[in-house]
Amino acid sequence: MVHFGTFEIGEGHPNHGPFRMICYTADHRGELTPSREIAEKAWFRYADRDRVSAVDEMAFDALYEAGRLS
């Protein structure tokens, strides 16, 4: 795993309270299986950016700018 970025929404955001998301990238082989608080999995492209939270939008932008999200 390699740290990709830390993305934060501060207090006062109109839709979210303070939130920090720490993101990593990694190679994975095998089936991904949702568990615990993760109910399902889905694959998103940059065009799906409007379907994610504000902090996820920040991560999507960084991944897109780095050429890691199409």
CNS distance restraints for C-alpha pairs under 8 A (distance, minus, plus):
assign (resid   1 and name CA) (resid  24 and name CA) 6.03 0.50 0.50
assign (resid   1 and name CA) (resid  25 and name CA) 5.59 0.50 0.50
assign (resid   1 and name CA) (resid  26 and name CA) 4.58 0.50 0.50
assign (resid   1 and name CA) (resid  27 and name CA) 7.63 0.50 0.50
assign (resid   2 and name CA) (resid  24 and name CA) 5.28 0.50 0.50
assign (resid   2 and name CA) (resid  25 and name CA) 5.32 0.50 0.50
assign (resid   2 and name CA) (resid  26 and name CA) 6.37 0.50 0.50
assign (resid   3 and name CA) (resid  22 and name CA) 7.75 0.50 0.50
assign (resid   3 and name CA) (resid  23 and name CA) 6.13 0.50 0.50
assign (resid   3 and name CA) (resid  24 and name CA) 4.35 0.50 0.50
assign (resid   3 and name CA) (resid  25 and name CA) 6.52 0.50 0.50
assign (resid   4 and name CA) (resid  22 and name CA) 7.92 0.50 0.50
assign (resid   4 and name CA) (resid  23 and name CA) 5.46 0.50 0.50
assign (resid   4 and name CA) (resid  24 and name CA) 4.91 0.50 0.50
assign (resid   4 and name CA) (resid  25 and name CA) 6.23 0.50 0.50
assign (resid   5 and name CA) (resid  22 and name CA) 6.10 0.50 0.50
assign (resid   5 and name CA) (resid  23 and name CA) 5.37 0.50 0.50
assign (resid   5 and name CA) (resid  24 and name CA) 7.05 0.50 0.50
assign (resid   5 and name CA) (resid  59 and name CA) 7.66 0.50 0.50
assign (resid   6 and name CA) (resid  20 and name CA) 6.98 0.50 0.50
assign (resid   6 and name CA) (resid  21 and name CA) 5.75 0.50 0.50
assign (resid   6 and name CA) (resid  22 and name CA) 4.40 0.50 0.50
assign (resid   6 and name CA) (resid  23 and name CA) 6.10 0.50 0.50
assign (resid   7 and name CA) (resid  20 and name CA) 5.72 0.50 0.50
assign (resid   7 and name CA) (resid  21 and name CA) 5.25 0.50 0.50
assign (resid   7 and name CA) (resid  22 and name CA) 6.42 0.50 0.50
assign (resid   7 and name CA) (resid  23 and name CA) 7.95 0.50 0.50
assign (resid   7 and name CA) (resid  55 and name CA) 6.31 0.50 0.50
assign (resid   7 and name CA) (resid  58 and name CA) 6.60 0.50 0.50
assign (resid   7 and name CA) (resid  59 and name CA) 6.73 0.50 0.50
assign (resid   8 and name CA) (resid  18 and name CA) 7.36 0.50 0.50
assign (resid   8 and name CA) (resid  19 and name CA) 5.62 0.50 0.50
assign (resid   8 and name CA) (resid  20 and name CA) 4.37 0.50 0.50
assign (resid   8 and name CA) (resid  21 and name CA) 6.37 0.50 0.50
assign (resid   8 and name CA) (resid  55 and name CA) 6.44 0.50 0.50
assign (resid   9 and name CA) (resid  13 and name CA) 6.91 0.50 0.50
assign (resid   9 and name CA) (resid  16 and name CA) 7.39 0.50 0.50
assign (resid   9 and name CA) (resid  17 and name CA) 7.16 0.50 0.50
assign (resid   9 and name CA) (resid  18 and name CA) 5.31 0.50 0.50
assign (resid   9 and name CA) (resid  19 and name CA) 5.16 0.50 0.50
assign (resid   9 and name CA) (resid  20 and name CA) 6.50 0.50 0.50
assign (resid   9 and name CA) (resid  54 and name CA) 7.70 0.50 0.50
assign (resid   9 and name CA) (resid  55 and name CA) 6.28 0.50 0.50
assign (resid  10 and name CA) (resid  17 and name CA) 6.68 0.50 0.50
assign (resid  10 and name CA) (resid  18 and name CA) 4.49 0.50 0.50
assign (resid  10 and name CA) (resid  19 and name CA) 6.65 0.50 0.50
assign (resid  11 and name CA) (resid  16 and name CA) 7.79 0.50 0.50
assign (resid  11 and name CA) (resid  17 and name CA) 5.30 0.50 0.50
assign (resid  11 and name CA) (resid  18 and name CA) 4.75 0.50 0.50
assign (resid  12 and name CA) (resid  16 and name CA) 7.75 0.50 0.50
assign (resid  12 and name CA) (resid  17 and name CA) 6.67 0.50 0.50
assign (resid  12 and name CA) (resid  18 and name CA) 7.81 0.50 0.50
assign (resid  13 and name CA) (resid  17 and name CA) 6.22 0.50 0.50
assign (resid  13 and name CA) (resid  18 and name CA) 7.73 0.50 0.50
assign (resid  16 and name CA) (resid  54 and name CA) 7.83 0.50 0.50
assign (resid  19 and name CA) (resid  55 and name CA) 7.66 0.50 0.50
assign (resid  20 and name CA) (resid  55 and name CA) 7.78 0.50 0.50
assign (resid  21 and name CA) (resid  55 and name CA) 7.20 0.50 0.50
assign (resid  23 and name CA) (resid  59 and name CA) 7.85 0.50 0.50
assign (resid  33 and name CA) (resid  41 and name CA) 7.66 0.50 0.50
assign (resid  34 and name CA) (resid  38 and name CA) 5.26 0.50 0.50
assign (resid  34 and name CA) (resid  39 and name CA) 5.87 0.50 0.50
assign (resid  34 and name CA) (resid  40 and name CA) 5.51 0.50 0.50
assign (resid  34 and name CA) (resid  41 and name CA) 6.29 0.50 0.50
assign (resid  35 and name CA) (resid  39 and name CA) 6.57 0.50 0.50
assign (resid  44 and name CA) (resid  48 and name CA) 5.84 0.50 0.50
assign (resid  44 and name CA) (resid  49 and name CA) 7.86 0.50 0.50
assign (resid  45 and name CA) (resid  49 and name CA) 7.27 0.50 0.50
assign (resid  45 and name CA) (resid  69 and name CA) 6.41 0.50 0.50
assign (resid  45 and name CA) (resid  70 and name CA) 5.79 0.50 0.50
assign (resid  46 and name CA) (resid  60 and name CA) 6.54 0.50 0.50
assign (resid  46 and name CA) (resid  61 and name CA) 7.96 0.50 0.50
assign (resid  46 and name CA) (resid  64 and name CA) 6.89 0.50 0.50
assign (resid  46 and name CA) (resid  69 and name CA) 6.21 0.50 0.50
assign (resid  46 and name CA) (resid  70 and name CA) 5.73 0.50 0.50
assign (resid  48 and name CA) (resid  52 and name CA) 7.52 0.50 0.50
assign (resid  49 and name CA) (resid  57 and name CA) 6.05 0.50 0.50
assign (resid  49 and name CA) (resid  60 and name CA) 6.89 0.50 0.50
assign (resid  50 and name CA) (resid  57 and name CA) 7.77 0.50 0.50
assign (resid  52 and name CA) (resid  56 and name CA) 5.82 0.50 0.50
assign (resid  52 and name CA) (resid  57 and name CA) 6.37 0.50 0.50
assign (resid  53 and name CA) (resid  57 and name CA) 6.20 0.50 0.50
assign (resid  54 and name CA) (resid  58 and name CA) 6.66 0.50 0.50
assign (resid  55 and name CA) (resid  59 and name CA) 6.65 0.50 0.50
assign (resid  56 and name CA) (resid  60 and name CA) 6.04 0.50 0.50
assign (resid  57 and name CA) (resid  61 and name CA) 6.11 0.50 0.50
assign (resid  58 and name CA) (resid  62 and name CA) 6.36 0.50 0.50
assign (resid  59 and name CA) (resid  63 and name CA) 6.11 0.50 0.50
assign (resid  60 and name CA) (resid  64 and name CA) 5.97 0.50 0.50
assign (resid  60 and name CA) (resid  69 and name CA) 7.27 0.50 0.50
assign (resid  61 and name CA) (resid  65 and name CA) 6.06 0.50 0.50
assign (resid  62 and name CA) (resid  66 and name CA) 6.14 0.50 0.50
assign (resid  63 and name CA) (resid  67 and name CA) 6.28 0.50 0.50
assign (resid  63 and name CA) (resid  68 and name CA) 5.03 0.50 0.50
assign (resid  63 and name CA) (resid  69 and name CA) 5.37 0.50 0.50
assign (resid  64 and name CA) (resid  68 and name CA) 5.67 0.50 0.50
assign (resid  64 and name CA) (resid  69 and name CA) 4.65 0.50 0.50
assign (resid  64 and name CA) (resid  70 and name CA) 6.45 0.50 0.50
